[in-house]
Each structure stands twice: as structure tokens, then as C-alpha cells.
């Protein structure tokens, strides 16, 4: 597990962890990370909300939708 200081050095913004993942921003792109700092998935978004009940609200290309912790879209 990375320390808070290490995470803040690696990313421009780090939110608190919810459901095992934290939303982060790096170079104006948002995604979620594990406590060790590894990205939870490859895709990057215009904005990401924290996870709640197994979903996070995401914005990409002007559209909002939900994703699962692995980054797949909820249909």
C-alpha cells in the first residue's frame, strides 16, 4: 500500500478510498486506483465520481454513465 504522500506525488488529485478504490486525476484525465497506486483499469475519463454500491458515475466526451470497478460500463 502506498502512503498518502506517495499517492499525492504521483497524481494531481487523490480522493478518499471508497469500496477499495480512489478516484484520481492526472493531466486532466480521471480514473480509479487501488491502494497500492495501480490503476484499476486502462481507460481514462473527463471526470470520475467515487464508487458507491459497486458503481461510479463517469463523464466521457460529454456523456455520463456508470462503470464497474474493472472499468466496464454498466448497461
C-alpha positions as CSV (number, residue, x, y, z in Angstrom):
1,X,0.0,0.0,0.0
2,X,1.3,3.4,-1.0
3,X,1.4,6.2,1.6
4,X,-0.8,9.2,1.1
5,X,2.3,11.3,0.4
6,X,3.4,8.9,-2.4
7,X,-0.1,8.9,-4.0
8,X,-0.2,12.8,-3.9
9,X,3.2,12.9,-5.5
10,X,2.1,10.5,-8.3
11,X,-1.3,12.2,-9.1
12,X,-2.6,15.7,-9.4
13,X,-5.6,14.9,-7.2
14,X,-6.4,11.9,-5.0
15,X,-9.9,11.4,-3.4
16,X,-10.5,9.2,-0.4
17,X,-10.9,5.4,-1.0
18,X,-14.4,4.1,-1.3
19,X,-15.1,0.4,-1.8
20,X,-11.4,-0.2,-2.2
21,X,-10.7,2.3,-4.9
22,X,-9.9,6.0,-5.0
23,X,-10.6,8.4,-7.9
24,X,-7.6,10.3,-9.1
25,X,-6.8,12.9,-11.7
26,X,-3.6,13.1,-13.7
27,X,-3.1,15.6,-16.6
28,X,-6.8,16.4,-16.6
29,X,-7.8,12.7,-17.0
30,X,-9.7,10.8,-14.3
31,X,-9.6,7.2,-13.3
32,X,-9.6,4.9,-10.2
33,X,-6.6,3.3,-8.4
34,X,-6.0,0.5,-5.9
35,X,-4.4,1.3,-2.5
36,X,-1.0,0.3,-4.0
37,X,-1.4,3.1,-6.6
38,X,-2.1,0.7,-9.6
39,X,-4.8,1.9,-11.9
40,X,-8.0,-0.3,-11.6
41,X,-8.5,-0.2,-15.4
42,X,-6.8,1.3,-18.5
43,X,-9.5,3.8,-19.8
44,X,-9.3,7.5,-18.8
45,X,-12.3,9.8,-18.4
46,X,-13.1,13.5,-18.4
47,X,-14.4,13.1,-14.8
48,X,-15.0,10.3,-12.4
49,X,-17.0,10.1,-9.2
50,X,-16.3,7.8,-6.3
51,X,-17.6,4.2,-6.2
52,X,-20.9,3.5,-4.3
53,X,-22.8,0.2,-4.4
54,X,-20.3,-1.2,-6.9
55,X,-20.7,1.7,-9.5
56,X,-19.1,5.0,-10.2
57,X,-20.6,7.8,-12.3
58,X,-18.3,8.8,-15.1
59,X,-18.2,11.5,-17.8
60,X,-16.5,11.0,-21.2
61,X,-17.0,13.0,-24.4
62,X,-19.9,14.9,-22.8
63,X,-21.8,11.8,-21.8
64,X,-22.4,10.4,-18.3
65,X,-22.7,6.7,-17.5
66,X,-21.8,4.2,-14.7
67,X,-18.8,1.9,-14.7
68,X,-18.0,-1.2,-12.6
69,X,-14.7,-1.4,-10.6
70,X,-13.0,-3.1,-13.6
71,X,-13.9,-0.1,-15.8
72,X,-16.6,-1.8,-17.8
73,X,-19.8,0.1,-18.5
74,X,-23.0,-0.8,-16.6
75,X,-25.7,-1.4,-19.2
